[in-house]
Amino acid sequence: MMLVNAIVVFIIVSMLFLLEFILALRCLFSARNVRFNLCAKYEQIGAKIILGLFRMFHGFKISVRNPEKLEIPLRCLVISNHQSLLDIIVLISFLGIKRKPRFVAKRELQYGIPFVSFTLRKGGHCLIKREGAPLDAMREVSKMAKICAQMGACPVIFPEGTRSRNGHVGEFHTAGVRKLLESGGKLPVAAIALEGGWRVANAMDFLKRFGKVPYIVEIVKVYEPPRSKYDIENMLIDARHLIEERIEELRTQ
């Protein structure tokens, strides 16, 4: 199994290098709005390739659950718990090309990952230093929010600020969410629970366990646009509670 997983990883990395090369050529002399849409399009292609190979070799499936029959608006802010780098790929595929999801991510990801790092740098995403000055981080978040508003894209943020190593939902921080809503217009907020990624978050666990671990995406709640700082704080408290509750229920099923 580890050998098969290693081969799959090699194939994926090779294809991502090729995608990056093609995208880089197309972006070379493109205007910002064209580059933005190209990256959004190629991100969908990359996500389909990765998830398609996972399904082919492992029967990997993403279980999408929506017990309340909620509809995610085409323009909204998406918040979610964060367990692994795979979360970004899954959300890109789940949210689809029409929403053009743009992520708040750590700056360390801007280099080192074929194709992914390129699109994070060139595609209108927000890259912030983990230990950087808060004001600088908020400027970058505000910049992304304005770009998303101009391009009709959905900003996505993980309010925990980092991946959970044990799958437990951490504290939801308000600053980034508040800045996205202040700078990007009054947006509804979609809360999504992700479960399964933490079990394959590092390389060895991925090689050993991948394909054996279910990956679940559940739409927990869609909130009306918050009107104040107080509304945002209460919304995040409620969203965290609901996400944590659903994840605990999923683990007992």
N, C-alpha and C positions, 0 to 999 in steps of 0.2 A: 504493500500500500504506500509506503513512504517513497519508493522508487517511482510509482505511478504519479504521485503528487509532485515529485521533483520534476518529472517530465512535463507535466501540465504547466507548472510554473515557468519552465524554460520556454515552452511554446508561447505562453501569454506574454512573457517579457520580450521575446523576439517580435511578436506582432505589435506590441506597444511601441517599440523602437521604430518600426515601419510606419505606424500611424503618426507618430511624432514627426518623422521626416516629411511625410506628405503634408501634414498640417502646417509645419514650419514654412514649407515652400509656398503654400497658399496664403499664409499670413504675411509673407515677407514685405509686400508693398501694399497691404490692405489698410483701409481706414479703420479707425477704432471700432465703429459699429459693425463693420463687416467682419472684423477679427472676432468680435464678441460672439456673433451668430455662428461663425465657423467653428469656434471652440465649443459652443453649446451643441452643435450638430455632431461634431466628432466625439464629444464626450458620450453621447448616446451610443454611437457606434462602438466605442471602446468598452462601454459597460455591457453592451449586448455580446460582444466577443468574449469578454471575461466570464460573464454569467453563463453564456452558451457552452463554453468549454467545460465549466464546472458541472453543468447538467449532463453533458455528454459523457464525461469520465466518471462522475460520481452520483449521477441522479440527483444532484443538488437542486433543491427547489426553494423558492422564497414563498412562504405562506403569508398571503396578504389577508388580514382580517379587518372587518369593518362591521361589527355587530350592531352599531347604531345607524348604519346606512348613511353615514355622513359623506358630504361632497366637499372635496378640497377645492377652494376657488382657484381660478387660473392665476390670480394675483393675490398672494398672501405671504405672510412670514411663517416659515416652518421652524418649529422647535422640536428637539428630540434628545433623548439620552444618547450617550456615546460609548460604544464598547470596543470598536476596532476600526482600522482603516477601511475595511470592507463596507462599513456603514455608508461612506460617501458614494461608493459605486452602486450600492443597492438603492440609495435615495435618488441618485441621478436617473436610474432606470425606472423607479417607481413613480417619480414626479413627472417624468416625460419631457419631451422637447418643447411642448407649448409653454411650460412653466419656466424653462431655462434656469434650473436651480443654480444659484451662486452661493458659495460657502465661505463662512468665516473659519479660517484654518491657521495653524501655527506656521510661522515663517520657515521653520526647519524643513518643511515639506517642499519648498520652492525649488530644491535641487535634489537629485538622487533617485527619483522614481520615474522611469521612462514614461513619457506621454503625460502622466498625471501632473508632474511638476511643471511641465511646459504649459498645460492648460490653466493651472492655478496661477501662473505668472501672467499669462497673456489673455485670459478669458474673463477678466472683470471680477475675479474672486478677491477676497480680503485676506492678506497674509500679515499676521501680527507676531511680534516677538513675545515669547512666553514671559520673559523677565523684563520686557521693555517698559518704557514710561507709559502710564495709563492714558495720558493726553494724546500721545502719538498713536496708540492703539485705537482710541475713539475717533481720531481723524480718519484713519483708514476704514473703520467701520462706516462712518458717515459717508465717505467717498463711495464705497460699494453700494450703500443704500440709494444714493442719488443715481448711480449708474443703472441699478436695477429698475428704478422708477422710470428712467428714460427709455430703457430697452424692454420694458414689460416683463421683467424677470422676477423670480421669487427668491428673496434672500433666505438662506438656511443657516441656523446657528445651533450649536450644542451648548446650552447654558451652563453645563458643568465646567466647561472650559478645557477639559482634558478627558482622555479615555479612562473608563473604569476598568481596572485590572481584574476585579473579582465579580463584575456584573452588577454590583450594587449601585443604585442611583445616587449620585452625589448631590451636593447643594447646587441649586440653580442660581446663578448670578444675574443681576438685573441690568448692569450697565450696558452691555452689548445689545441686549434686546431693546432697551429704552432708546439707545442711539439709532438703531435701525428703524424704529417706528417714528422717531422724531424727524429723521432726515429723509426717510423714504415715503412719507405720506401715511395716512391712516389705513392700515392694512388689517384684515382679519388674521387671526393666528391659528394655525393648524398644529396641534400637538400629536406627535407620533411616538409610539413605543417600539423600540428595537430590542430583540432578544436573540442571543445565540452567538454573536460575534466575539464576545469576550473569551469564549472557550478555544478560539483559534486565532487569538490576537498576536501571538509571537510565532516565530518561524517553526520551532520544533512542534508546538501544538498544532499548527496548521498542517504540517507534514504527517502527523500521526492521526489527527482527529477529523480533518476536513472531509466532509461527505457523510459523517456520522452524526453531525450536530445540526439540528433543525434551525433554520433562520426565519424569524417571524417579524413581520411588519404589521403593526396594528394602529389604525387611526383612532385615537383616543377621544379627541374633542376638537371642535372648531369654534373658536371664540370670536365674538364681535370685536371690531377694532377698539382697543383700549383708549380711553379718553384722557387719562391722567397717569402720573407716576404711581399713584395709589392703585389704580386699576391694573397697571402692569405688574406691580408687586403681588397683588392678590391673584392675578391670572397665573403667574409663575408658580406660586405656592400650590394652587389648585392643580396645575398641569403636572408638576412634579409628583404630587400625591397620587394622581390618577395613573401616571406612567408607572410609578413604583408598585402600586396596587395590581395593575394588570400584569406586570412582569412576574410578581410573586404568584399570581394565579396561573400564569402560563407554565411556570416551573413545576406546579403540582399536578398538571394535567397529564 
